[in-house]
Amino acid sequence: MHFDTLALRATHQPDTTTGAVVPPIHLSTTYARNEANELPANYIYTRTNNPTREALEKALAVLEGGAIGMAFGSGQAATMTLLQALRPGDHVLVSTDAYFGTPALLEQVFHPWGLTYTRVDLSDLSAVQASIHENTRLIWCETPSNPRLTIQDLAAISEMAHAVGALCVCDNTWATPVIQRPLSIGCDVVMHSTTKYLSGHSDVLGGALIFKEDNDFTQRVRQIQGLSGAVPSPFDCWLVSRGIKTLSVRVRAQSATAQRIAEFLDGHPAVEIVHYPGLSHHPDRALIDRQMSGTGAMLSVRVKGGAAEALQFIGKLKLLIRATSLGGVESLIEHRASAEGPNSTSPVNLLRISVGLEHPDDLIDDLRQALDWIINPANKAA
Ligand SMILES: *Cc1c(COP(=O)(O)O)cnc(C)c1O
């Protein structure tokens, strides 16, 4: 079956008692036993398992082509739970260009707890090889990367990880399974912030892990999920399942608009460079064509000048919303350096754009008037 059909079918298990086409939301935290003290189904208590969460977890596994899916209360809760399955003394490799919170978790929570880690440019394979130690247990990829949209070679990195018995994890939040299937090219685990494209409407916080195999490590993560309880509410699970039904049409429409916006920005005299996998001059062109079946709806633009010009530009926008996060139906733009604060490694002239479902002409008109404004000599002194 094609991905669109899979996404719809995976989230539709008509209710067997009522026939309801849209699955109900099971809010009960506890499940009754019969006279013989047996549970009629496998449910006992919602922290450990819940039918609405289980439906989402099955859908997640189908989307990414994995054996097991697990849902969490946020993307960070998913990352946290996976890292908790490692042991003090284990070593993790994480990209220099990664979602800000991932290395922050390693540094602020897991480093004091005994996990060691190295930040490395994962798009440089010889640097990756040189950073792998005997105790490396996990390589954390995120491609396209945040916020520079560099591409990491998932097949090659997985091979390097497996050579030392380590796992290769891919944060697939930006690409989504619509355009990138990491488990099919060697990765062992996929992570998602379902807050973003999977739910798709900026109204639910959630995370996911999908495992290629059901093995001891996978069961250890399952155990921690149930014990520590960083799980989503049934209503949030239902919302993510609903979002998944339209994932593929949203991502394809948003990507087409992103392509048009990237090409427009690329030719504008106020722009220094556009980072977008769909542009012919992207340095990882060949890898993109091999690894991805689309180019996504995230892009970054660096304006000529510094932080002042970048902030002036976004200050003039009327349609794009100045806000953090991504993957919703409304276009968002953010100055990452100010969002990340003093430890940020994001260039000060960089703005990250999450392209939504507005008409592309309206978005381009808005971007054009704001860029024209900052290079108009009459406004220079302002
Ligand atoms: C948002 C995001 C996260 C963190 O997810 P939360 O749901 O905010 O906890 C992790 N990775 C990427 C790429 C993200 O965009």
The ligand as an SDF file (V2000), in Angstrom:
LIG
                    3D

 15 15  0  0  0  0  0  0  0  0999 V2000
   10.4750   20.2060   18.9790 C   0  0  0  0  0  0  0  0  0  0  0  0
   11.5400   19.2540   18.7150 C   0  0  0  0  0  0  0  0  0  0  0  0
   11.9920   18.3730   19.7180 C   0  0  0  0  0  0  0  0  0  0  0  0
   11.4520   18.3990   21.1310 C   0  0  0  0  0  0  0  0  0  0  0  0
   10.1140   18.0250   21.1870 O   0  0  0  0  0  0  0  0  0  0  0  0
    9.0570   18.5660   22.2760 P   0  0  0  0  0  0  0  0  0  0  0  0
    7.7730   17.9580   21.8200 O   0  0  0  0  0  0  0  0  0  0  0  0
    9.0680   20.0660   22.2160 O   0  0  0  0  0  0  0  0  0  0  0  0
    9.5050   18.0830   23.5990 O   0  0  0  0  0  0  0  0  0  0  0  0
   12.9890   17.4800   19.3850 C   0  0  0  0  0  0  0  0  0  0  0  0
   13.5230   17.4410   18.1560 N   0  0  0  0  0  0  0  0  0  0  0  0
   13.1260   18.2660   17.1790 C   0  0  0  0  0  0  0  0  0  0  0  0
   13.7670   18.1970   15.8360 C   0  0  0  0  0  0  0  0  0  0  0  0
   12.1210   19.2140   17.4130 C   0  0  0  0  0  0  0  0  0  0  0  0
   11.7390   20.0440   16.4500 O   0  0  0  0  0  0  0  0  0  0  0  0
  1  2  1  0
  2  3  1  0
  2 14  2  0
  3  4  1  0
  3 10  2  0
  4  5  1  0
  5  6  1  0
  6  7  2  0
  6  8  1  0
  6  9  1  0
 10 11  1  0
 11 12  2  0
 12 13  1  0
 12 14  1  0
 14 15  1  0
M  END
$$$$
